[in-house]
């Protein structure tokens, strides 16, 4: 998924994890993780939201609960720790220092967020939950049904209105690079199918549908972000 918007990383009857993907100038507008929120029945109505360093968002139930760095917040059965510990999954971006949010949650769920200035790296460790699906897959041991198009068909292209846990709204941009790449490299038949399905999923038009259609065309292409730079 490279288009902008709010997505289900994990959707289940117990654990709910949503993320906001937004483009940056370093990825030719293709989306990177900008914000994440964890909630659901297993947290008994609580929700933990983390944004980029620039956003300053690190809240529980909409309130800042960690005053400084490092720091920690504890509830019965779970905790949030804010420090500089943990192996970085990629590289530390130039000009950034390591800021890591560790969520140790019920059901053995562990969410680690590496905050950078304008995006985040996220790691999720958990066991399969009832009815689980989302961008991270449905955990049925069949990778063949975890394609972008299959996930969209099961749970929708984005978080549906009324199901959102994230604060604010996603900034949906449609860049010339994305438009050119889709026109050149996504067949007219696939584009038309994607636009029809995205219009159906979203009940919207304009850049929201364009962004969704880009995912329909290229969501499983792990090199899409790098390749889009050739259209810069």
N, C-alpha and C positions, 0 to 999 in steps of 0.2 A: 504494500500500500504506500503510494507516494503522493497522492493528492491530499489537500488540506481537509481538515474536519475533525470531528470527534468520533472515536472508534471504541468498540468493545475489544479490549485485550482478552479479558476473561468474563464470560457471562454464564452464570450458573445459579442454582437455587440458593446457594450458600455464600459464594464469593463473587463480588462484582468489582472489576477493575476496568476503568475507562482511561483513554489517553487522547490528548489533543495533538494532532500532527499539523505542523505549519512549516512552510518553506523558509529557507534562509538564503542570504546572498551567496553563501559558500556552496550551496547545492543547486544552483540555477532554479530556485523556486520549488524544487521537489521537497517533499515534507520530511521533517525530522521530528522526533518527540519533543514537544514543547511543554506539556503538562500531564500529570497523571493523578488519578484519584482512586482510592481503595475504599470500598464500603461493602454493603450487603448484610445478610442476616447474621453472618458469623461475627460481625462487629456490633451487633445489637443496636443499630441505628447510628453509630458513629461513622464518620468518614475522614480519611486522611488525604490531604491534597498537597502536592509538591509541584512547583514550577521551576523555571530556569533561575539561575542566579540573578539575572537582570530583573526578573519579575518580583523577586523577594518573597514568593509564596511558599510557605511551609506551615500548614495549619491543620488543626483537628477541629472538626465541626465549625469551620470558618473562622476560628480564633488562633492567633499566634500563641503557641504554648512553649516554644523554646526561645528564650530571650537572646542567647548569644551562641558563639561557636568556640569550642564544642559545647554540646548540651544534650539533654535527654528529657523525655516525657514518658511517664508510666501510667497505665491504666490497669485495672484488674485483668490479668491474663494476657496483656500485650504491652508493647513498648515501641517508642520511636527514638532512635539515637542519631545524633548529627555530629559527624567527625570527619577525619581525613583518612580513614582506614579502608582497606579493600583493594584488591587487584583490579586495575582499570581494564575493561573489556576491549578497548581500542587504544587510543593514545590520549594524553592530556593535551587539549588544544593550546596553541600558543597564547600566552598571556593569561591563562587560567591557573588557579590553584585547585587542588583536589578538595571538593566538598561532597560528602557522601551521606545520604539518608538511609538508615537501616530500619526497616519495619519488621519486627519479630511478632507475628500475629497468631491468633488461634488456628487450630487445624494444621499446625506445622507450616503455615504460609510465611514465606520470607520474601520481601520485596526490597531490592537495593536500587537506589537511584543515585547516579553520578551526575551532579549538577554542574553544568558549564554555563557560560554567559548567556548563550542564546539557544541551547538545546540540551537534551539530557540523554544519557544511556541508562537503560532499565534492565534489571535482571529479576526474574520471578522464579521462585522455587516453591512447588506445591504438589500435592497429590491430586489425582483426578477427583472432581466434584460432580454431584448429580446434575445432569443436563448440561454439562460444560461445553462451551463453544467460544468462538471469538477469533480475533486475528492470530492468536497463538495456537489455534487448532482445537479439535474436539476430543483429542486424546483417545481415539478409538483404535490406535495402532495402524491406521490406514492413511498414509501421507497423501494418497491419491485423491482424497476428498477434502484436502485442506488447501486447494487452490483458491486464489483470490475470488474467482467467479463462483466457486462452490460455497465459500463462506458468505459472500454477498447473498446468494440464493437462500441460505438458511436463516441468517439473522439480520439481513439488510446491509446496505452499503455503508451506513453511518449509524450512530446512535439515534434512535427515533425520538421525535419530540415527546416530551413527557417522561422519558427514561434517563435524561441527562443528570449526571452527578457533578460534573465539572462546573466551576463558577465561570461567569463571563460567556463569551461566544468566540468561536474560531474565526480567524481572519482568513478568508478563502480568496486566494489570488490565482490568477490564470496568466502565466507568463508567456511571452512570445516563444521562448525555448520549448516549453511544454506543448504549445500549440503546433509548432513546426514539427517536432518529433512525432506527435500523434498523426499529423497529416501524412508524413512521409513513411512512417514505419508501422502504422496500424491500418490494416486493410479497411476499405470502405464498408465491407460487410460486418466486420467486427465492431467498427466504430458505430454503425447504425444499431447493432444489437446492444452495445453498451449504453448508448444514449437512451434507447427505449427502456431498458431495464433500470437505469439510474433515474430516469424521470418517474418510473413507477415506484421505485424504492423511496425516493426523496420527496416526491410530490412538489418538486421545485423546478426551476429552470436556471439558465445562465451559468455562472462560474461554478456553482455547486455541482451541476450536472457534468460540466466539462471536467472538473477535478475527479469526479467519480468515474467518468468514462476513461480517463487516463489510467486509473487503477484497473479498470476492466481490461484494458489493452496490455498494460505493462506490469501489473502488480506482482507477477511471479518472476520478473526479470531482475535478478539480484544486482545487475550492473546498470540498471536504468539511471540511477542518480549520476554515476560517473559518465555514462554515455550522453546524457543530456547536455553536458558541458561542450560537446562538439558542435552544438547548435548556438553557442553563445556568440 
